[in-house]
Amino acid sequence: MTTSLSKNRRFEKKQSLTQKLLIIPGYCDVLGGTTVSLLMLAKGFALCGLSENLCVLIHKDSFMEKYFRDAGLDNSVKLIEAVNPNQFLKKALRWVGKQPQEFPLLLDNCVWRNYLPILTLFSPYLRLSGRKLYHFCHDLALSYNKLGYLARKITFASLSPGAICNSQFTAEHIRGFMPDIRGILYQPVDLEKFNIQSVSSAPPDNLKSIINSGARIMLTPSRINKPKIVNDKNLRALIPVLAHLKAMGENYHAVAIGEDQSPQNIYSQDLRESAINAGVADRFTILPPALNIEDYYKCADIVVTLAPREPFGRTVVEAIACDVPVVGSNTGGINEILQNFAPEWTVNPDDSVEVAKTIIDVMKSSHKQELLIKGQNWVENQCSLENYARGMIQMTGLN
């Protein structure tokens, strides 16, 4: 009897070690916070010695495939050949259906409207399979119209996933159609990469002329998106802030760095025209996205992020890790982070005078370094790769 029981325990232990968390990402061709967080999750699993317990399904020949391969984490990847994102999702779900029922499935921000009919179609099969199903909410999943919201409500009512959110702010917004909220996981930061000691000693070439001009760099890493949408990054607000700083005799140069997917980069053109009209075109630069974003933080004097409904605010924790102060919105996930260590760095994103004055106050404050150290301790405790991986393991029932 004792021998039999011992064998059963060894068998159960072996089963738990080979159990996998299956992940289907919502986007495979965009460099953004969601993509970065997924790579950091894989790295966290690797640091915990659990790479074999993770399987990320990735669209073959996508940006994400190269991103994982360049990071040496393609051993946690299952490539899915498909001609478009819709076919990728269908084939990924079919592949998941052939895996052991004990393997939980995490849908990673799968809220794109084109995905909703596919997820609804597969929902009966997913529910009847008995597989544990989760959805990671990286944004508010809001729609521009009532029908869009209704579609999301129908889809996720059909799926009934356990929801994991990147902030309390996100959780409050998605509760209406994903009420089973399992917990909050603040997004991870690679602290070996994002710290003032590890970044390159040479500044990026496209910042050298700004540095040589003697101007202070006001950095805003952000996607260049359409103004007034649900998750507006509010980059237009930077222009009047620059104008006020100029009028106050302060020499700041704003650098927005991120992707513009609009036709002919019309959103970027609009921002440049606004800068011309405000008389600060010589103090405003837009740069393309960079994988070595940590080198840009090193050159920044301050990070300014004024998105009013940002779900989390990855740029805040990355900047703090790199010893750069942040002036950010007093709303959304940005406010949620800053309230933990520097509430005085939060501002009304629509009050450009207040923003400009706060930037000056932060840079002149004798408490700046004290608050940065406090923020770095918070980031280390809340956003380390290992803690993120362990939190995901716990919330998805892998342990």
QUIMOHU-V279291 format. One record per pair of residues at least 24 apart in sequence whose C-alpha atoms are under 7 Angstrom apart, sorted by the first residue. I is the first residue (numbers start at 1). J is the second residue. D is the distance in whole Angstrom. If there is no record, write none. Layout:
BEGIN
I,J,D  I,J,D
END
This chain:
BEGIN
18,52,7  18,53,6  19,53,6  19,103,6  20,53,4  20,54,5  20,55,7  20,103,5  21,53,6  21,54,5  21,55,6  21,103,6  21,104,5  21,105,6  22,54,6  22,55,5  22,56,6  22,103,7  22,104,6  22,105,5  22,106,6  23,55,6  23,56,5  23,57,6  23,105,6  23,106,5  23,107,6  23,108,7  24,56,6  24,57,5  24,106,6  24,107,5  24,108,6  25,107,6  25,108,5  25,109,7  25,110,7  26,108,6  26,109,5  26,110,4  28,58,7  28,59,6  28,62,6  28,63,6  28,64,5  29,62,6  29,63,5  29,64,6  33,314,7  34,138,7  37,187,6  37,188,6  39,68,7  40,188,6  40,385,6  41,385,7  41,388,7  41,389,6  42,73,7  43,385,7  44,385,5  44,386,5  44,388,7  44,389,5  45,389,6  47,386,7  48,386,6  51,76,6  52,76,7  57,92,7  59,88,6  86,115,7  90,118,7  101,129,7  101,130,7  101,131,5  102,131,6  103,131,7  104,131,6  104,132,5  104,133,6  104,396,7  105,132,6  105,133,5  105,134,6  106,133,6  106,134,5  106,135,5  106,136,7  107,134,6  107,135,5  107,136,6  108,135,6  108,136,5  109,135,7  109,136,6  109,137,5  109,138,6  111,141,6  116,152,7  116,155,6  119,155,7  120,155,5  120,158,6  123,158,6  123,159,5  127,159,7  133,161,5  133,162,6  134,161,5  134,162,5  134,163,6  135,161,6  135,162,6  135,163,5  135,164,6  136,163,6  136,164,5  136,165,6  137,163,7  137,164,6  137,165,5  137,166,7  138,165,6  138,166,6  138,311,7  139,170,6  139,311,5  140,170,5  140,173,6  140,174,6  140,311,7  141,174,7  142,230,7  153,177,5  166,312,6  167,311,7  167,312,6  167,333,6  169,311,6  169,332,6  169,333,6  170,311,6  182,395,7  185,388,7  185,391,7  186,382,7  186,383,6  187,383,6  188,383,4  188,384,6  188,385,5  188,388,6  189,318,7  189,383,6  189,384,6  189,385,6  190,384,7  190,385,6  191,321,7  191,384,7  194,294,6  194,318,6  194,321,6  194,322,5  195,321,5  195,322,4  196,298,6  196,322,5  196,323,6  199,294,6  199,295,6  199,298,7  200,295,6  203,295,7  203,299,7  204,295,7  204,296,7  215,251,5  215,252,5  215,253,6  216,251,6  216,252,5  216,253,6  216,301,6  217,252,6  217,253,5  217,254,6  217,255,7  217,300,5  217,301,5  217,302,7  218,252,6  218,253,6  218,254,5  218,255,6  218,300,6  218,301,6  218,302,5  218,303,6  218,304,6  219,254,6  219,255,5  219,256,6  219,300,6  219,302,6  219,303,5  219,304,6  220,255,6  220,256,5  220,257,6  220,303,6  220,304,6  220,305,6  221,256,6  221,257,5  221,258,6  221,315,7  222,256,7  222,257,6  222,258,5  223,258,5  223,259,5  223,260,6  224,258,6  224,259,6  224,260,5  224,267,7  224,268,7  225,260,7  225,267,6  226,267,6  231,309,6  231,310,6  232,307,6  233,306,7  233,307,4  234,306,6  234,307,5  236,271,6  237,350,7  237,352,7  239,274,7  239,275,6  240,352,6  241,352,5  241,353,7  241,355,7  241,356,5  242,280,7  243,278,6  243,280,6  244,353,6  244,356,6  245,356,6  252,283,7  253,283,4  253,284,6  254,283,6  254,284,5  254,285,6  255,284,6  255,285,5  255,286,6  256,285,6  256,286,5  256,287,6  257,286,6  257,287,5  257,288,6  257,289,6  258,287,7  258,288,5  258,289,4  259,288,6  259,289,5  297,322,7  298,322,7  302,326,6  303,327,6  304,328,6  305,329,7  306,349,5  308,332,6  308,349,7  310,334,6  317,379,6  320,372,6  320,375,6  320,376,6  321,376,6  323,372,6  325,372,7  327,359,7  341,371,6  341,374,6  341,375,5  342,371,6
END
